[in-house]
Amino acid sequence: MTRIAAVRGALPPNRHSQAEITDAFARLCLPEGADRRLLDRLHAGARVEFRHLALPLDQYAKLDGFGAANDAFVESAVGLGAEAVGGALEAAGLAPEDVDMIMFTSVTGIAAPSVDARLAGRLGLRPDVKRVPVFGLGCVAGAAGISRLHDYLRGWPGHVAVLLSVELCSLTLQRGDASVANLVAGALFGDGAAAVVACGDERPATGADAGSGPPGPSVVATRSRLYPGSEHVMGWEVGDTGFRVVLDASVPDVVRTHLADDVDGFLADHGLTRGDVTAWVCHPGGPRVLEAVAETLRLPSGALDLTWRSLAEVGNLSSSSVLHVLRDTLATRPPPRDTPGLLIAMGPGFCSELVLLRW
């Protein structure tokens, strides 16, 4: 089985309270003199207390179009990516030249050469490192990335693979857009990065590779689910001003309709039930989505506490969020050894990704 050797997160230095961000959002997105009661209600109900932003708050008004925002994305993504990957490799007791494959995912900016290519020389990755840049998976990509690392390491069990997620959601802000979708996105999404180092089961977990922290979980199996006819639920409309969010109010209903059957079927294939799961590592999609997850899976009280805490402390980091929750689980609430855990994320498509872990 694939062994998760380390998970590390990285956050931009510009940290602001939700109230500060709400006031800035009102100045940038609402017409002068407009009634801001809906904005205030949505931002107050998001259960977000702080967020980190790629730029100082006063610089967002100066971004002149998609090109300027994307230039800022590339610069910030390379810096945060180097911090996340470097920290994860150090925690795993591995050197950059040990990496055989790196996967990079983001849905908040584009670059060619891709961010992973720009990082290779800076980090000291080998010239023959395999690179897999991924765009378009959105919030599900943290879980899907672990799944695809697992697929790769089953074929190359002696290798080391790295997943890097960088999401700078603030740089997709649509100025002058007072739509409900933009108001909700402006209430929830923050900026951040995360990296996962994974080793195949023929890579010895001894010596330098053993790392210094508690042992991470192994990936037992994964399952991807795409829900036909739900393409309108979540994503981007790409135009002259960049990425305009598509965020339909039916997302919690899709979760209630599909998630429980998917989880139960996946667990049953491995002789398990929900009651066997000792850790629920869930993407913090937002209050209504988390409530739908807890309700439809009938989770015990406190099962999603780390997810709720992550939402409050940094907001929804798109694909990086579930990796931050995984990191927090390893650091603060590691389950008993040899017990199952389930990592869950959902995203555009509409789709879900399930990762069965063994602690």
N, C-alpha and C positions, 0 to 999 in steps of 0.2 A: 504493500500500500504506500501511497505517497505520504511523506512525512512533512508537516509544516514546521520548519525549523525556526522561523521568526516572523513576527509581524510588527511593523513600525509605522507610525503616523507622522505627518508633518503639517504644520499649520502656518499660514502667513502671520507676520508680526502685528498686523493692524486689527486689534480686537475692539469690538464695540458692543454696547448694550443694544438690546432690541429697540428700546425707545430712541436711541440715537439714529439707528438705521431707519426706523419708521419715519422720523422727521426728514431725513435726507431723501428718502424715497418719495415722500409727499412733494418736496420741492422739485424733484426731477420728473415725476410722472403725472402729477395732477395739474390741471389748468389752474392758473392763479385765481384764488378766491373760491375754489371748488370745495364742496362739502366733503370732508375727509372722514366722516363717521364710519363708513364701510371699511376704509383702509385701516383705521384704528382698531376696529373690531376684529378684522381678519388677522392683523399682526398680534394683537393681544391673545387671540385664541390659538395661536400656532404652537404654544408651549415651548417657544424658543426664548432663551434669556440672553445669550451672547452669540456673536458670530465673528469669525476671522475673515478679513477681506484682502484680496491680492493687492489693492491699492489703498493709500490713505483716503478717507471718506470724501475729502474735498476735491479729489482728482477725478471722480466719476463724471462730474459736469463738464470736464475738459476733454473727455474722449470724443473725438470727431469721427464717428462712423465705425463700421465694422473693422476696417483695416487697422485703426488705432487700437481697438479693443483686442484684436487678435495678436497684434504685436506685443501687447502687454501680457497676453496669455502665454505666448512662447517664452518670453523672458522669465516670467514667474514660474512656469511649469518646469523649466530646466532646473532652476534653483531648488524648488521644493522637491522635485524628483530626485535630485542628487542627494538631498538630505535624507529622504525616506529610504532610498535604496542603500545608501552608505550605512545608515543606522541599522537597517535590517541585516545586512551582511555581517556587520560587526557583531550584532547580537547572536547571529548564528555561528560565529567563529569561522567565517568563510572570507576569502579574499575575492575581489572583483574578477580576477582571472579564473576563478573556479566556476563562474557562471557559464552555462552552456546555451541557455535560451532566456530571452527577456521579452515579455509581453507588455505592451503599453496600452492603456485604455483611457479615453476621455470622450466626453460628448459636449464639451464647452469651448473647444477651440480646435484649430487644425494647423498642421505644420508638415512641410515636406522640404528637406528631410524631417522625418518624424522625431518626436521628442526623445525616443529611445536611441536613435542614431546620434543625436546631439549630445546625449549623455555618455556614449560609449567611451570616447576619448577622455572626457572629464573624469569619469570614474575609474578608468583603467580596465575596461572590459576587453576581452580578447578580440582580435580582428575577425575571427571566424565565429563569433557569437551569433546565434540564430535570433532574428528579431521578428516579432509579430505585433505590429501596431493595429489596434482595433478601434473603430469609431462606430457609434450608432446604437450601442446597447444601453446607454444611459444608466439608470440606477441599478439595473440588474448586473452590470458588468463586474462588480466586485466578486459576486458569487460565481458568475459565469467564467470569470478569469481563473478562479481556483479550479473550476471544473476542467477547463481546457489545459491548465498546467498538469492536472492529474492525467488527462488523456495523453499528453506528450510524455510524461514520465513513465507511463505504463509501457510505452514503446522504447524508451531510453531509461531503464531503471537505474543506471549508474550516474545519471546526470543531475545537475542542479539547475532549477528554473526559477525565475523571478517574475512576479507580477507587479507592475507599477500602475497605480491609478492616480491621476491628477485631475481634479475638477475645480474650475474657477468660475463658479456659477454667477458671481456678481458681474463678471465681464459680459454676460449676455443680457444685461439690463436694457430694456427697451424704454427709452425716455419718451415721455408724452403718451404712454400707453396706459390708460386707466381701466383696461379690461379686467374682469374678475380673475382670469387665469394669471395675468401679470401681477396683480395684487397678491394673490395667494403664493406665487413663486417668490415674490419679493419678501414675503413673510417667513418663508421656510428655508430657503437654500443659502448655504454658506460656501466657503472656499477651503480646500484642503487636499492632502495627498496621503497615500498609504502604499506600502510595499510589503509583499509576502515573499519569503524565500522558502522554496519547497525542494525536497530531495527525493529521488527515487528509492525504492526499497533495497536496491543493491548498493546504494551509497552508504558506507559505514557511518554510523552515528557515534563515532569514537574520536578521540584526539581533538583536533581543531574544530571538526565538524559538530562536535557535541554541544557547543555553545556553553553559556554560563548560567542561563535561567532555567526554569522548570521545563520539562519536555513538552513539546507541542503535540497537538492531536494528529492523527493520521486520517487521510481521506479514504473512506471505504467505498463510496459510490456516489454518483451524481445523477440528476435527472433534470432535463430541460422541458418546459411546457410552453407552447405557443397557442394562444387562444384566437382562432380565426374570427374575423368580423369585428375585432376590437382595435383595429389600427388607429382609429380616431381618438382613442382614450388618452394617449400621452405621446409626446414627442416634440419636434420642432417644425415650424414653418420657416424656411430659410429665404430671406429677402435681402433687399439693399441695405437694411440696417442690421443684418446678422440673424441671430437665432431668436425667433419669437416663440414663446412657450405655448405648447398645446397641453392642457391639463383639464380633463373633463371631470365633472363632479361624480361620475359613475364609477370611479376607480374603487372605492370601498365596496360597491356592489359586486364588481367583478371578483374581488377577493372573496367575498362571502359565497359567491356562486361556485368557485372552482377550488379554492385552496385546500379545504379540508379533505376532499376526495383525493386530490393529488398527494397530499402528505400521507394520508392513510394507506394509499396504494403503494407508495414508495417504501414506507416503513414495513408494510406487510411482506413485500418482496424480500426483505432481509430478516423476517421473523420477529419484527418489532411492532410495538404500538406506541401511541403518544405517551402513555404512562411510563415507558422505558427511557424516554429522553431526559437527560439530566441537565442539558444546557440548550436554550433556544437563542440562537444568534441571529437576530432579525434586523433587516434594514429599516432605519427610522424614516419611513416615507412621509409621516405627518400624523397628527393626532387621530384623524378619522380612519386612516389606514391601519394604524396600530390597534385601535379599538376593534376594527373589523377582524384583524388577525387573531387577537386574544379571544374575541367572541366566537368566531367560527371554529377555532381549534380548542376552545374551552380550556385555555391555559390556566394553570394555577396562579394565584396571586403572587406577584413579584417575578414571574418568569421573564418579563420584558423590562425589568427595572434598568438594566444597563443600556438598553436601547432608548428608553425614555430619558435617561440621564444624558446620553450622547446628543439627543435632539435638543435638550435644554442648553447644553454647554457650547455646542458648535453649530447647531442647525443640521439640516439635511445636506450632506456633502455628495449627493448623487452616488456614483459607484464607489467612492472612497468610504462612505459611511459604514457599510456592513463590515468593512475591514477594521475600522476603528472600534466597532463593537466587539469584533473577534479579539483584537488586541486587549481591550479592557477585560474581556472574559478571561484571557490567559493571565493577565496581571493581577486581577482583584478577586476573581471568583472561579478558579479552575475546578472543574467537576472531579468527582472520584475517578481514579484510573480505571481503564477498561470499561467505561460506560459510554453510551452513544450520545452524540449531540447532533443538532440539526441547524444548519445555516440556511437562511431563507432571504431571497431578494426578489423584487419584481421591477419591471420596467417597460419601456416602449415595445409595442408589438401587438397587443399587450402580452406579457410573458412572465414566467416565473422560473427561478432556478433553485433547486434543492441540492444541498451537499450534506451527505451523511458523514459525520465525523466519529472517530473513536479516540477517547482521551487516554 
